[in-house]
Structure formats: structure tokens, C-alpha cells
């Protein structure tokens, strides 16, 4: 009886040890995979910087690096993948293809001229050469920009009143409030 119980305890101990080792290996594998992914993302981005092409970080990858995100204050640097589905986001922040690419609209200040500049780059289809994109620059004095900001605030304040019930703007002809089952008020 005692030997049988001993054997049972022995087997249980071995099983626990095996399970423990398996869990450790599994956890280590997840970390190793995450680390390796970052190394491969960095390599693919480095190749893109050299030839301007698109390089998949690994042969079966669905997304390729399109940018590097740097937040100096937080000492964070991340490779950004083209695409925002779960497979891309599992490895890196993604850029949604339906949004403007960073750098297509920019705001700057020319110290020598003491002028603010807003530049807008033409949106091109994928077949077009980005080098051919037209760029428009809007120059403005600081006084003009101040006026523009005030004008913006005024335009926004002219908007329709917000319904306190549902938080949506009220239509001039009456408001179908979803919070009141669509009754006009
Ligand atoms: Zn409402």
C-alpha cells in the first residue's frame, strides 16, 4: 500500500516537473519569437531605407515595414507595419491604408521669414511615382494664423446644439433622439 502511494507521489512529482519545464520552454519560446520578430523587422526596415522598396520581414509575413515611430521623451522606437489587421498588430503598430501617410500634410515655421507654412502633398495612387507628387505651400503671418484660429473657434461654436440626452447634434427640423425612441423634441 505504502509503496503504491509512494509510486503515485513519485509519478505526480515527475508529471509536475515535466509540465513546469514545458511551461518554461513555452514562455521562453514566446519571448524568443517576439525578440526575433523585432530583429527581423529592423533588418527589413534597414533594407527599405537602402533601396526604397518593400521588404517582408520574414517570407510568410503579411505586412512589411513602412515607417519608424520615435518618441524621444519616452525613449521608444518602433517599426510601423503597413496594415492594421490583427496579424500585423501582433508584431508592431500598424498604419491603416485608408488614412493619410505621415508627411503628406505638414505644418512648419520659417524663423527667418517669421512665417508659418502649411504644406500639402498630393495623394497619389500606388502606381504613381511619389517623386512626381505636387506640393502646395500656404504661407501665413502669425497674425493671420491667430485670426484663422479665432475664425475656426467661431465656426465651431456656430454648430448645431448638442442634445443633452444622447450627445448628438440636434437637427433644425427637430431631433430624433435615440434615447427617447426617436420622438421629436
Ligand atoms: Zn438626443
Backbone and ligand atoms as CSV (ligand in chain L), in Angstrom:
chain,resi,resn,atom,element,x,y,z
A,1,UNK,N,N,0.838,-1.211,0.000
A,1,UNK,CA,C,0.000,0.000,0.000
A,1,UNK,C,C,0.870,1.257,0.000
A,2,UNK,N,N,1.854,1.227,0.884
A,2,UNK,CA,C,2.729,2.385,1.029
A,2,UNK,C,C,3.558,2.594,-0.249
A,3,UNK,N,N,4.022,1.462,-0.794
A,3,UNK,CA,C,4.859,1.570,-1.997
A,3,UNK,C,C,4.035,2.133,-3.152
A,4,UNK,N,N,2.746,1.698,-3.204
A,4,UNK,CA,C,1.903,2.166,-4.296
A,4,UNK,C,C,1.688,3.693,-4.176
A,5,UNK,N,N,1.421,4.127,-2.924
A,5,UNK,CA,C,1.225,5.571,-2.711
A,5,UNK,C,C,2.500,6.338,-3.059
A,6,UNK,N,N,3.626,5.739,-2.648
A,6,UNK,CA,C,4.922,6.367,-2.943
A,6,UNK,C,C,5.129,6.512,-4.445
A,7,UNK,N,N,4.746,5.430,-5.144
A,7,UNK,CA,C,4.922,5.440,-6.601
A,7,UNK,C,C,4.038,6.535,-7.226
A,8,UNK,N,N,2.810,6.606,-6.679
A,8,UNK,CA,C,1.878,7.641,-7.157
A,8,UNK,C,C,2.469,9.040,-6.968
A,9,UNK,N,N,2.960,9.295,-5.767
A,9,UNK,CA,C,3.548,10.602,-5.450
A,9,UNK,C,C,4.719,10.879,-6.383
A,10,UNK,N,N,5.491,9.807,-6.596
A,10,UNK,CA,C,6.662,9.911,-7.461
A,10,UNK,C,C,6.253,10.330,-8.886
A,11,UNK,N,N,5.227,9.617,-9.408
A,11,UNK,CA,C,4.740,9.910,-10.761
A,11,UNK,C,C,4.210,11.339,-10.860
A,12,UNK,N,N,3.472,11.731,-9.794
A,12,UNK,CA,C,2.896,13.089,-9.758
A,12,UNK,C,C,4.004,14.139,-9.793
A,13,UNK,N,N,5.066,13.859,-9.035
A,13,UNK,CA,C,6.198,14.794,-8.986
A,13,UNK,C,C,6.847,14.913,-10.365
A,14,UNK,N,N,7.009,13.775,-11.017
A,14,UNK,CA,C,7.629,13.782,-12.350
A,14,UNK,C,C,6.743,14.549,-13.337
A,15,UNK,N,N,5.414,14.245,-13.259
A,15,UNK,CA,C,4.476,14.923,-14.156
A,15,UNK,C,C,4.531,16.431,-13.948
A,16,UNK,N,N,4.558,16.878,-12.669
A,16,UNK,CA,C,4.631,18.315,-12.355
A,16,UNK,C,C,5.897,18.925,-12.922
A,17,UNK,N,N,7.003,18.177,-12.758
A,17,UNK,CA,C,8.287,18.691,-13.250
A,17,UNK,C,C,8.251,18.856,-14.771
A,18,UNK,N,N,7.700,17.839,-15.457
A,18,UNK,CA,C,7.623,17.885,-16.922
A,18,UNK,C,C,6.763,19.069,-17.370
A,19,UNK,N,N,5.595,19.216,-16.689
A,19,UNK,CA,C,4.682,20.319,-17.016
A,19,UNK,C,C,5.362,21.667,-16.794
A,20,UNK,N,N,6.093,21.764,-15.653
A,20,UNK,CA,C,6.808,23.003,-15.323
A,20,UNK,C,C,7.813,23.361,-16.392
A,21,UNK,N,N,8.588,22.342,-16.808
A,21,UNK,CA,C,9.619,22.575,-17.837
A,21,UNK,C,C,8.945,22.994,-19.151
A,22,UNK,N,N,7.834,22.286,-19.487
A,22,UNK,CA,C,7.127,22.596,-20.731
A,22,UNK,C,C,6.632,24.046,-20.739
A,23,UNK,N,N,6.073,24.490,-19.594
A,23,UNK,CA,C,5.566,25.866,-19.484
A,23,UNK,C,C,6.698,26.876,-19.631
A,24,UNK,N,N,7.849,26.550,-18.993
A,24,UNK,CA,C,9.014,27.446,-19.079
A,24,UNK,C,C,9.475,27.566,-20.526
A,25,UNK,N,N,9.560,26.411,-21.207
A,25,UNK,CA,C,10.004,26.400,-22.605
A,25,UNK,C,C,9.036,27.216,-23.459
A,26,UNK,N,N,7.722,27.001,-23.212
A,26,UNK,CA,C,6.689,27.705,-23.966
A,26,UNK,C,C,6.802,29.215,-23.772
A,27,UNK,N,N,6.962,29.649,-22.518
A,27,UNK,CA,C,7.095,31.081,-22.211
A,27,UNK,C,C,8.358,31.632,-22.866
A,28,UNK,N,N,9.425,30.855,-22.792
A,28,UNK,CA,C,10.690,31.264,-23.399
A,28,UNK,C,C,10.543,31.398,-24.904
A,29,UNK,N,N,9.769,30.471,-25.492
A,29,UNK,CA,C,9.556,30.480,-26.942
A,29,UNK,C,C,8.823,31.755,-27.366
A,30,UNK,N,N,7.785,32.154,-26.590
A,30,UNK,CA,C,7.017,33.371,-26.894
A,30,UNK,C,C,7.936,34.591,-26.870
A,31,UNK,N,N,8.785,34.656,-25.815
A,31,UNK,CA,C,9.711,35.794,-25.701
A,31,UNK,C,C,10.733,35.788,-26.830
A,32,UNK,N,N,11.246,34.591,-27.139
A,32,UNK,CA,C,12.256,34.468,-28.194
A,32,UNK,C,C,11.659,34.884,-29.538
A,33,UNK,N,N,10.394,34.483,-29.778
A,33,UNK,CA,C,9.724,34.808,-31.029
A,33,UNK,C,C,9.529,36.332,-31.146
A,34,UNK,N,N,9.118,36.960,-30.046
A,34,UNK,CA,C,8.903,38.413,-30.039
A,34,UNK,C,C,10.218,39.147,-30.299
A,35,UNK,N,N,11.281,38.649,-29.677
A,35,UNK,CA,C,12.590,39.287,-29.843
A,35,UNK,C,C,13.081,39.134,-31.278
A,36,UNK,N,N,12.938,37.898,-31.805
A,36,UNK,CA,C,13.392,37.619,-33.164
A,36,UNK,C,C,12.595,38.456,-34.175
A,37,UNK,N,N,11.290,38.607,-33.939
A,37,UNK,CA,C,10.434,39.394,-34.841
A,37,UNK,C,C,10.951,40.828,-34.932
A,38,UNK,N,N,11.328,41.411,-33.779
A,38,UNK,CA,C,11.825,42.790,-33.774
A,38,UNK,C,C,13.134,42.903,-34.553
A,39,UNK,N,N,13.996,41.903,-34.387
A,39,UNK,CA,C,15.277,41.898,-35.116
A,39,UNK,C,C,15.015,41.856,-36.616
A,40,UNK,N,N,14.078,40.977,-37.032
A,40,UNK,CA,C,13.769,40.834,-38.461
A,40,UNK,C,C,13.074,42.080,-39.006
A,41,UNK,N,N,12.230,42.727,-38.197
A,41,UNK,CA,C,11.563,43.976,-38.610
A,41,UNK,C,C,12.609,45.060,-38.845
A,42,UNK,N,N,13.563,45.163,-37.925
A,42,UNK,CA,C,14.639,46.152,-38.052
A,42,UNK,C,C,15.438,45.911,-39.333
A,43,UNK,N,N,15.734,44.635,-39.627
A,43,UNK,CA,C,16.518,44.295,-40.821
A,43,UNK,C,C,15.762,44.664,-42.090
A,44,UNK,N,N,14.433,44.350,-42.101
A,44,UNK,CA,C,13.618,44.656,-43.281
A,44,UNK,C,C,13.543,46.164,-43.500
A,45,UNK,N,N,13.386,46.927,-42.399
A,45,UNK,CA,C,13.306,48.392,-42.492
A,45,UNK,C,C,14.631,48.972,-42.990
A,46,UNK,N,N,15.742,48.393,-42.519
A,46,UNK,CA,C,17.064,48.853,-42.956
A,46,UNK,C,C,17.207,48.670,-44.466
A,47,UNK,N,N,16.688,47.550,-44.987
A,47,UNK,CA,C,16.755,47.294,-46.438
A,47,UNK,C,C,15.883,48.292,-47.193
A,48,UNK,N,N,14.710,48.622,-46.618
A,48,UNK,CA,C,13.818,49.611,-47.248
A,48,UNK,C,C,14.503,50.975,-47.319
A,49,UNK,N,N,15.220,51.333,-46.265
A,49,UNK,CA,C,15.912,52.632,-46.245
A,49,UNK,C,C,16.994,52.685,-47.320
A,50,UNK,N,N,17.578,51.542,-47.627
A,50,UNK,CA,C,18.646,51.497,-48.633
A,50,UNK,C,C,18.072,51.623,-50.047
A,51,UNK,N,N,17.080,50.794,-50.383
A,51,UNK,CA,C,16.601,50.771,-51.781
A,51,UNK,C,C,15.192,51.331,-51.978
A,52,UNK,N,N,14.523,51.737,-50.895
A,52,UNK,CA,C,13.185,52.319,-51.025
A,52,UNK,C,C,12.098,51.309,-51.337
A,53,UNK,N,N,12.453,50.050,-51.425
A,53,UNK,CA,C,11.473,49.011,-51.754
A,53,UNK,C,C,10.734,48.501,-50.524
A,54,UNK,N,N,9.812,47.572,-50.782
A,54,UNK,CA,C,9.066,46.951,-49.695
A,54,UNK,C,C,9.665,45.583,-49.409
A,55,UNK,N,N,10.029,45.337,-48.171
A,55,UNK,CA,C,10.651,44.066,-47.815
A,55,UNK,C,C,9.914,43.391,-46.675
A,56,UNK,N,N,9.427,42.177,-46.941
A,56,UNK,CA,C,8.751,41.414,-45.891
A,56,UNK,C,C,9.784,41.006,-44.844
A,57,UNK,N,N,9.450,41.160,-43.565
A,57,UNK,CA,C,10.432,40.826,-42.524
A,57,UNK,C,C,10.778,39.340,-42.508
A,58,UNK,N,N,9.815,38.481,-42.842
A,58,UNK,CA,C,10.078,37.046,-42.992
A,58,UNK,C,C,9.202,36.561,-44.150
A,59,UNK,N,N,9.624,35.463,-44.795
A,59,UNK,CA,C,8.989,35.083,-46.076
A,59,UNK,C,C,7.456,34.972,-46.038
A,60,UNK,N,N,6.869,34.524,-44.950
A,60,UNK,CA,C,5.415,34.332,-44.898
A,60,UNK,C,C,4.700,35.519,-44.232
A,61,UNK,N,N,5.405,36.642,-44.038
A,61,UNK,CA,C,4.789,37.806,-43.385
A,61,UNK,C,C,3.744,38.451,-44.301
A,62,UNK,N,N,2.650,38.931,-43.712
A,62,UNK,CA,C,1.581,39.581,-44.478
A,62,UNK,C,C,1.844,41.074,-44.657
A,63,UNK,N,N,2.672,41.655,-43.812
A,63,UNK,CA,C,2.884,43.107,-43.850
A,63,UNK,C,C,4.375,43.417,-43.822
A,64,UNK,N,N,4.715,44.564,-44.399
A,64,UNK,CA,C,6.113,44.997,-44.424
A,64,UNK,C,C,6.246,46.348,-43.721
A,65,UNK,N,N,7.421,46.645,-43.188
A,65,UNK,CA,C,7.618,47.937,-42.516
A,65,UNK,C,C,7.422,49.120,-43.464
A,66,UNK,N,N,6.747,50.164,-42.995
A,66,UNK,CA,C,6.545,51.369,-43.806
A,66,UNK,C,C,7.110,52.617,-43.134
A,67,UNK,N,N,7.412,52.520,-41.862
A,67,UNK,CA,C,7.908,53.707,-41.154
A,67,UNK,C,C,8.547,53.298,-39.833
A,68,UNK,N,N,9.217,54.267,-39.246
A,68,UNK,CA,C,9.706,54.066,-37.876
A,68,UNK,C,C,9.098,55.163,-37.008
A,69,UNK,N,N,8.575,54.766,-35.873
A,69,UNK,CA,C,7.939,55.691,-34.948
A,69,UNK,C,C,8.916,55.937,-33.800
A,70,UNK,N,N,9.225,57.216,-33.549
A,70,UNK,CA,C,10.176,57.525,-32.479
A,70,UNK,C,C,9.550,58.515,-31.502
A,71,UNK,N,N,9.555,58.168,-30.245
A,71,UNK,CA,C,9.087,59.078,-29.194
A,71,UNK,C,C,10.266,59.306,-28.259
A,72,UNK,N,N,11.065,60.373,-28.531
A,72,UNK,CA,C,12.297,60.569,-27.752
A,72,UNK,C,C,12.051,60.715,-26.245
A,73,UNK,N,N,10.950,61.405,-25.896
A,73,UNK,CA,C,10.677,61.660,-24.477
A,73,UNK,C,C,10.527,60.358,-23.692
A,74,UNK,N,N,9.968,59.329,-24.351
A,74,UNK,CA,C,9.742,58.050,-23.684
A,74,UNK,C,C,10.798,57.011,-24.052
A,75,UNK,N,N,11.787,57.448,-24.860
A,75,UNK,CA,C,12.837,56.543,-25.345
A,75,UNK,C,C,12.229,55.309,-26.017
A,76,UNK,N,N,11.183,55.550,-26.810
A,76,UNK,CA,C,10.505,54.454,-27.509
A,76,UNK,C,C,10.779,54.568,-29.004
A,77,UNK,N,N,11.139,53.483,-29.621
A,77,UNK,CA,C,11.249,53.441,-31.067
A,77,UNK,C,C,10.629,52.141,-31.558
A,78,UNK,N,N,9.740,52.252,-32.549
A,78,UNK,CA,C,9.018,51.081,-33.052
A,78,UNK,C,C,8.958,51.120,-34.576
A,79,UNK,N,N,9.102,49.961,-35.173
A,79,UNK,CA,C,8.888,49.832,-36.618
A,79,UNK,C,C,7.374,49.764,-36.835
A,80,UNK,N,N,6.875,50.512,-37.830
A,80,UNK,CA,C,5.443,50.509,-38.134
A,80,UNK,C,C,5.207,49.643,-39.370
A,81,UNK,N,N,4.242,48.728,-39.263
A,81,UNK,CA,C,3.933,47.845,-40.387
A,81,UNK,C,C,2.801,48.431,-41.226
A,82,UNK,N,N,2.824,48.170,-42.532
A,82,UNK,CA,C,1.745,48.610,-43.412
A,82,UNK,C,C,0.559,47.686,-43.249
A,83,UNK,N,N,-0.537,48.212,-42.709
A,83,UNK,CA,C,-1.708,47.372,-42.452
A,83,UNK,C,C,-2.073,47.405,-40.987
A,84,UNK,N,N,-3.353,47.233,-40.720
A,84,UNK,CA,C,-3.784,47.324,-39.314
A,84,UNK,C,C,-4.642,46.126,-38.914
A,85,UNK,N,N,-4.419,44.975,-39.558
A,85,UNK,CA,C,-5.170,43.802,-39.107
A,85,UNK,C,C,-4.402,43.114,-37.974
A,86,UNK,N,N,-5.072,42.161,-37.364
A,86,UNK,CA,C,-4.514,41.502,-36.183
A,86,UNK,C,C,-3.143,40.890,-36.407
A,87,UNK,N,N,-2.911,40.357,-37.627
A,87,UNK,CA,C,-1.629,39.693,-37.880
A,87,UNK,C,C,-0.474,40.683,-37.866
A,88,UNK,N,N,-0.740,41.920,-38.344
A,88,UNK,CA,C,0.314,42.943,-38.317
A,88,UNK,C,C,0.479,43.482,-36.900
A,89,UNK,N,N,-0.670,43.757,-36.249
A,89,UNK,CA,C,-0.621,44.379,-34.925
A,89,UNK,C,C,-0.031,43.457,-33.853
A,90,UNK,N,N,0.022,42.145,-34.151
A,90,UNK,CA,C,0.619,41.226,-33.179
A,90,UNK,C,C,2.108,41.492,-33.023
A,91,UNK,N,N,2.716,42.092,-34.041
A,91,UNK,CA,C,4.167,42.295,-34.012
A,91,UNK,C,C,4.585,43.754,-33.862
A,92,UNK,N,N,3.761,44.677,-34.378
A,92,UNK,CA,C,4.176,46.079,-34.381
A,92,UNK,C,C,2.957,46.975,-34.574
A,93,UNK,N,N,3.094,48.280,-34.283
A,93,UNK,CA,C,1.995,49.192,-34.611
A,93,UNK,C,C,1.775,49.197,-36.121
A,94,UNK,N,N,0.542,49.360,-36.559
A,94,UNK,CA,C,0.244,49.309,-37.990
A,94,UNK,C,C,-0.244,50.642,-38.517
A,95,UNK,N,N,0.006,50.865,-39.798
A,95,UNK,CA,C,-0.522,52.063,-40.465
A,95,UNK,C,C,-1.735,51.642,-41.287
A,96,UNK,N,N,-2.892,52.296,-41.038
A,96,UNK,CA,C,-4.112,51.988,-41.762
A,96,UNK,C,C,-4.046,52.605,-43.153
A,97,UNK,N,N,-4.197,51.775,-44.187
A,97,UNK,CA,C,-4.061,52.218,-45.572
A,97,UNK,C,C,-5.074,53.271,-45.989
A,98,UNK,N,N,-6.206,53.379,-45.265
A,98,UNK,CA,C,-7.235,54.345,-45.646
A,98,UNK,C,C,-6.970,55.728,-45.059
A,99,UNK,N,N,-5.890,55.887,-44.296
A,99,UNK,CA,C,-5.586,57.193,-43.707
A,99,UNK,C,C,-4.386,57.824,-44.424
A,100,UNK,N,N,-4.230,59.130,-44.244
A,100,UNK,CA,C,-3.141,59.853,-44.907
A,100,UNK,C,C,-1.796,59.360,-44.382
A,101,UNK,N,N,-0.845,59.229,-45.283
A,101,UNK,CA,C,0.505,58.845,-44.862
A,101,UNK,C,C,1.142,59.995,-44.103
A,102,UNK,N,N,1.892,59.696,-43.061
A,102,UNK,CA,C,2.571,60.779,-42.358
A,102,UNK,C,C,3.456,61.547,-43.323
A,103,UNK,N,N,3.483,62.865,-43.200
A,103,UNK,CA,C,4.336,63.662,-44.069
A,103,UNK,C,C,3.586,64.257,-45.242
A,104,UNK,N,N,2.326,63.827,-45.489
A,104,UNK,CA,C,1.579,64.370,-46.619
A,104,UNK,C,C,0.973,65.733,-46.293
A,105,UNK,N,N,0.754,65.985,-45.019
A,105,UNK,CA,C,0.323,67.308,-44.580
A,105,UNK,C,C,1.288,67.715,-43.466
A,106,UNK,N,N,1.845,68.900,-43.577
A,106,UNK,CA,C,2.788,69.308,-42.553
A,106,UNK,C,C,2.640,70.774,-42.199
A,107,UNK,N,N,3.037,71.109,-41.008
A,107,UNK,CA,C,2.973,72.483,-40.545
A,107,UNK,C,C,4.369,72.871,-40.074
A,108,UNK,N,N,4.852,74.013,-40.519
A,108,UNK,CA,C,6.187,74.424,-40.121
A,108,UNK,C,C,6.254,75.913,-39.846
A,109,UNK,N,N,7.405,76.342,-39.362
A,109,UNK,CA,C,7.602,77.772,-39.077
A,109,UNK,C,C,8.970,78.182,-39.597
A,110,UNK,N,N,8.975,79.181,-40.477
A,110,UNK,CA,C,10.224,79.685,-41.024
A,110,UNK,C,C,10.678,80.865,-40.170
A,111,UNK,N,N,11.749,80.645,-39.415
A,111,UNK,CA,C,12.203,81.643,-38.451
A,111,UNK,C,C,12.658,82.932,-39.158
A,112,UNK,N,N,13.385,82.783,-40.267
A,112,UNK,CA,C,13.928,83.950,-40.957
A,112,UNK,C,C,12.843,84.834,-41.535
A,113,UNK,N,N,11.829,84.199,-42.138
A,113,UNK,CA,C,10.728,84.964,-42.723
A,113,UNK,C,C,9.664,85.315,-41.689
A,114,UNK,N,N,9.744,84.690,-40.518
A,114,UNK,CA,C,8.734,84.823,-39.461
A,114,UNK,C,C,7.347,84.493,-40.030
A,115,UNK,N,N,7.289,83.353,-40.698
A,115,UNK,CA,C,6.023,82.942,-41.293
A,115,UNK,C,C,5.759,81.465,-41.018
A,116,UNK,N,N,4.466,81.187,-40.915
A,116,UNK,CA,C,4.032,79.803,-40.707
A,116,UNK,C,C,3.741,79.214,-42.084
A,117,UNK,N,N,4.157,77.978,-42.292
A,117,UNK,CA,C,3.888,77.329,-43.580
A,117,UNK,C,C,3.136,76.015,-43.368
A,118,UNK,N,N,2.091,75.882,-44.181
A,118,UNK,CA,C,1.356,74.619,-44.193
A,118,UNK,C,C,1.615,74.013,-45.558
A,119,UNK,N,N,2.166,72.804,-45.601
A,119,UNK,CA,C,2.371,72.184,-46.902
A,119,UNK,C,C,1.533,70.919,-47.045
A,120,UNK,N,N,0.983,70.776,-48.222
A,120,UNK,CA,C,0.108,69.643,-48.512
A,120,UNK,C,C,0.628,68.944,-49.751
A,121,UNK,N,N,0.821,67.654,-49.639
A,121,UNK,CA,C,1.323,66.867,-50.760
A,121,UNK,C,C,0.160,66.135,-51.415
A,122,UNK,N,N,0.184,66.096,-52.738
A,122,UNK,CA,C,-0.867,65.425,-53.499
A,122,UNK,C,C,-0.940,63.928,-53.145
A,123,UNK,N,N,-2.167,63.423,-53.042
A,123,UNK,CA,C,-2.341,61.989,-52.796
A,123,UNK,C,C,-2.266,61.265,-54.134
A,124,UNK,N,N,-1.400,60.276,-54.201
A,124,UNK,CA,C,-1.203,59.545,-55.457
A,124,UNK,C,C,-1.692,58.109,-55.312
A,125,UNK,N,N,-1.994,57.499,-56.461
A,125,UNK,CA,C,-2.319,56.073,-56.427
A,125,UNK,C,C,-1.013,55.298,-56.315
A,126,UNK,N,N,-1.133,54.005,-56.056
A,126,UNK,CA,C,0.067,53.212,-55.806
A,126,UNK,C,C,0.989,53.128,-57.014
A,127,UNK,N,N,0.413,53.241,-58.236
A,127,UNK,CA,C,1.252,53.101,-59.435
A,127,UNK,C,C,2.093,54.348,-59.678
A,128,UNK,N,N,1.630,55.512,-59.172
A,128,UNK,CA,C,2.344,56.760,-59.440
A,128,UNK,C,C,3.667,56.837,-58.675
A,129,UNK,N,N,4.588,57.561,-59.256
A,129,UNK,CA,C,5.874,57.768,-58.613
A,129,UNK,C,C,5.722,58.877,-57.566
A,130,UNK,N,N,6.009,58.571,-56.296
A,130,UNK,CA,C,5.841,59.595,-55.251
A,130,UNK,C,C,6.669,60.857,-55.499
A,131,UNK,N,N,7.736,60.711,-56.308
A,131,UNK,CA,C,8.584,61.869,-56.629
A,131,UNK,C,C,7.807,62.921,-57.432
A,132,UNK,N,N,6.773,62.471,-58.154
A,132,UNK,CA,C,6.006,63.378,-59.007
A,132,UNK,C,C,4.840,64.066,-58.282
A,133,UNK,N,N,4.691,63.800,-57.002
A,133,UNK,CA,C,3.566,64.382,-56.262
A,133,UNK,C,C,3.691,65.905,-56.207
A,134,UNK,N,N,2.585,66.585,-56.530
A,134,UNK,CA,C,2.577,68.048,-56.447
A,134,UNK,C,C,2.508,68.474,-54.978
A,135,UNK,N,N,3.196,69.560,-54.670
A,135,UNK,CA,C,3.192,70.067,-53.297
A,135,UNK,C,C,2.699,71.509,-53.314
A,136,UNK,N,N,1.762,71.817,-52.437
A,136,UNK,CA,C,1.287,73.200,-52.302
A,136,UNK,C,C,1.741,73.706,-50.935
A,137,UNK,N,N,2.263,74.937,-50.930
A,137,UNK,CA,C,2.654,75.535,-49.651
A,137,UNK,C,C,1.813,76.782,-49.397
A,138,UNK,N,N,1.261,76.870,-48.223
A,138,UNK,CA,C,0.490,78.057,-47.824
A,138,UNK,C,C,1.321,78.797,-46.784
A,139,UNK,N,N,1.670,80.047,-47.140
A,139,UNK,CA,C,2.445,80.858,-46.190
A,139,UNK,C,C,1.504,81.820,-45.469
A,140,UNK,N,N,1.711,82.023,-44.213
A,140,UNK,CA,C,0.868,82.940,-43.454
A,140,UNK,C,C,1.672,83.599,-42.348
A,141,UNK,N,N,1.312,84.834,-42.023
A,141,UNK,CA,C,1.966,85.510,-40.897
A,141,UNK,C,C,1.353,84.967,-39.601
A,142,UNK,N,N,2.012,85.245,-38.499
A,142,UNK,CA,C,1.482,84.770,-37.214
A,142,UNK,C,C,0.130,85.412,-36.920
A,143,UNK,N,N,-0.026,86.702,-37.324
A,143,UNK,CA,C,-1.307,87.398,-37.097
A,143,UNK,C,C,-2.429,86.709,-37.882
A,144,UNK,N,N,-2.107,86.317,-39.130
A,144,UNK,CA,C,-3.104,85.619,-39.947
A,144,UNK,C,C,-3.499,84.280,-39.322
A,145,UNK,N,N,-2.498,83.575,-38.802
A,145,UNK,CA,C,-2.779,82.276,-38.183
A,145,UNK,C,C,-3.655,82.443,-36.940
A,146,UNK,N,N,-3.379,83.531,-36.177
A,146,UNK,CA,C,-4.187,83.801,-34.977
A,146,UNK,C,C,-5.639,84.044,-35.387
A,147,UNK,N,N,-5.797,84.829,-36.467
A,147,UNK,CA,C,-7.135,85.129,-36.969
A,147,UNK,C,C,-7.847,83.856,-37.430
A,148,UNK,N,N,-7.062,83.001,-38.113
A,148,UNK,CA,C,-7.610,81.747,-38.612
A,148,UNK,C,C,-8.089,80.871,-37.450
A,149,UNK,N,N,-7.278,80.826,-36.382
A,149,UNK,CA,C,-7.642,80.030,-35.210
A,149,UNK,C,C,-8.932,80.557,-34.586
A,150,UNK,N,N,-9.031,81.913,-34.470
A,150,UNK,CA,C,-10.244,82.521,-33.887
A,150,UNK,C,C,-11.456,82.209,-34.753
A,151,UNK,N,N,-11.233,82.313,-36.073
A,151,UNK,CA,C,-12.313,82.027,-37.028
A,151,UNK,C,C,-12.790,80.576,-36.864
A,152,UNK,N,N,-11.840,79.667,-36.703
A,152,UNK,CA,C,-12.181,78.255,-36.518
A,152,UNK,C,C,-13.031,78.045,-35.283
A,153,UNK,N,N,-12.636,78.691,-34.194
A,153,UNK,CA,C,-13.398,78.569,-32.944
A,153,UNK,C,C,-14.813,79.103,-33.146
A,154,UNK,N,N,-14.911,80.229,-33.885
A,154,UNK,CA,C,-16.233,80.818,-34.104
A,154,UNK,C,C,-17.121,79.908,-34.948
A,155,UNK,N,N,-16.537,79.354,-36.013
A,155,UNK,CA,C,-17.300,78.453,-36.888
A,155,UNK,C,C,-17.804,77.252,-36.089
A,156,UNK,N,N,-16.922,76.691,-35.248
A,156,UNK,CA,C,-17.308,75.528,-34.449
A,156,UNK,C,C,-18.450,75.891,-33.489
A,157,UNK,N,N,-18.368,77.113,-32.913
A,157,UNK,CA,C,-19.395,77.500,-31.946
A,157,UNK,C,C,-20.741,77.775,-32.616
A,158,UNK,N,N,-20.723,77.986,-33.956
A,158,UNK,CA,C,-21.971,78.208,-34.684
A,158,UNK,C,C,-22.710,76.908,-34.975
A,159,UNK,N,N,-22.088,75.804,-34.663
A,159,UNK,CA,C,-22.670,74.498,-34.969
A,159,UNK,C,C,-23.983,74.256,-34.258
A,160,UNK,N,N,-24.660,73.184,-34.647
A,160,UNK,CA,C,-25.954,72.851,-34.061
A,160,UNK,C,C,-25.803,72.524,-32.576
A,161,UNK,N,N,-26.830,72.816,-31.782
A,161,UNK,CA,C,-26.737,72.490,-30.361
A,161,UNK,C,C,-26.688,70.974,-30.137
A,162,UNK,N,N,-26.021,70.590,-29.082
A,162,UNK,CA,C,-25.863,69.169,-28.768
A,162,UNK,C,C,-26.995,68.722,-27.837
A,163,UNK,N,N,-27.644,67.632,-28.175
A,163,UNK,CA,C,-28.722,67.084,-27.350
A,163,UNK,C,C,-28.152,66.566,-26.024
A,164,UNK,N,N,-28.678,67.037,-24.911
A,164,UNK,CA,C,-28.145,66.580,-23.625
A,164,UNK,C,C,-28.467,65.110,-23.339
A,165,UNK,N,N,-29.477,64.565,-24.031
A,165,UNK,CA,C,-29.877,63.171,-23.781
A,165,UNK,C,C,-28.906,62.174,-24.418
A,166,UNK,N,N,-28.612,62.412,-25.736
A,166,UNK,CA,C,-27.824,61.401,-26.463
A,166,UNK,C,C,-26.458,61.915,-26.901
A,167,UNK,N,N,-26.219,63.237,-26.761
A,167,UNK,CA,C,-24.911,63.779,-27.119
A,167,UNK,C,C,-24.722,64.004,-28.604
A,168,UNK,N,N,-25.793,63.833,-29.411
A,168,UNK,CA,C,-25.684,64.060,-30.853
A,168,UNK,C,C,-26.214,65.446,-31.203
A,169,UNK,N,N,-25.733,66.032,-32.357
A,169,UNK,CA,C,-26.240,67.349,-32.734
A,169,UNK,C,C,-27.729,67.307,-33.074
A,170,UNK,N,N,-28.437,68.385,-32.699
A,170,UNK,CA,C,-29.882,68.443,-32.954
A,170,UNK,C,C,-30.138,69.033,-34.338
A,171,UNK,N,N,-30.987,68.389,-35.125
A,171,UNK,CA,C,-31.337,68.869,-36.451
A,171,UNK,C,C,-32.287,70.054,-36.296
A,172,UNK,N,N,-32.202,71.058,-37.249
A,172,UNK,CA,C,-33.063,72.251,-37.133
A,172,UNK,C,C,-34.561,71.895,-37.175
A,173,UNK,N,N,-34.910,70.854,-37.938
A,173,UNK,CA,C,-36.323,70.493,-38.076
A,173,UNK,C,C,-36.830,69.613,-36.928
A,174,UNK,N,N,-36.033,69.421,-35.931
A,174,UNK,CA,C,-36.437,68.572,-34.797
A,174,UNK,C,C,-35.489,67.404,-34.667
A,175,UNK,N,N,-35.378,66.881,-33.482
A,175,UNK,CA,C,-34.346,65.890,-33.213
A,175,UNK,C,C,-34.943,64.510,-32.918
A,176,UNK,N,N,-34.556,63.529,-33.716
A,176,UNK,CA,C,-34.957,62.144,-33.459
A,176,UNK,C,C,-33.978,61.571,-32.450
A,177,UNK,N,N,-34.372,61.627,-31.208
A,177,UNK,CA,C,-33.415,61.205,-30.184
A,177,UNK,C,C,-33.482,59.697,-29.964
A,178,UNK,N,N,-32.355,59.010,-30.182
A,178,UNK,CA,C,-32.377,57.560,-29.964
A,178,UNK,C,C,-32.660,57.199,-28.506
A,179,UNK,N,N,-32.335,58.139,-27.598
A,179,UNK,CA,C,-32.567,57.871,-26.168
A,179,UNK,C,C,-34.054,57.975,-25.821
A,180,UNK,N,N,-34.835,58.622,-26.722
A,180,UNK,CA,C,-36.264,58.760,-26.471
A,180,UNK,C,C,-37.048,57.989,-27.533
A,181,UNK,N,N,-36.466,56.923,-28.024
A,181,UNK,CA,C,-37.068,56.077,-29.044
A,181,UNK,C,C,-37.452,56.855,-30.303
A,182,UNK,N,N,-36.668,57.878,-30.645
A,182,UNK,CA,C,-36.873,58.591,-31.897
A,182,UNK,C,C,-37.998,59.611,-31.887
A,183,UNK,N,N,-38.471,60.013,-30.699
A,183,UNK,CA,C,-39.514,61.037,-30.657
A,183,UNK,C,C,-38.909,62.416,-30.905
A,184,UNK,N,N,-39.615,63.245,-31.648
A,184,UNK,CA,C,-39.152,64.609,-31.901
A,184,UNK,C,C,-39.313,65.421,-30.617
A,185,UNK,N,N,-38.302,66.258,-30.357
A,185,UNK,CA,C,-38.465,67.211,-29.241
A,185,UNK,C,C,-37.753,68.495,-29.559
L,1,ZN,ZN,ZN,-30.907,63.201,-28.468
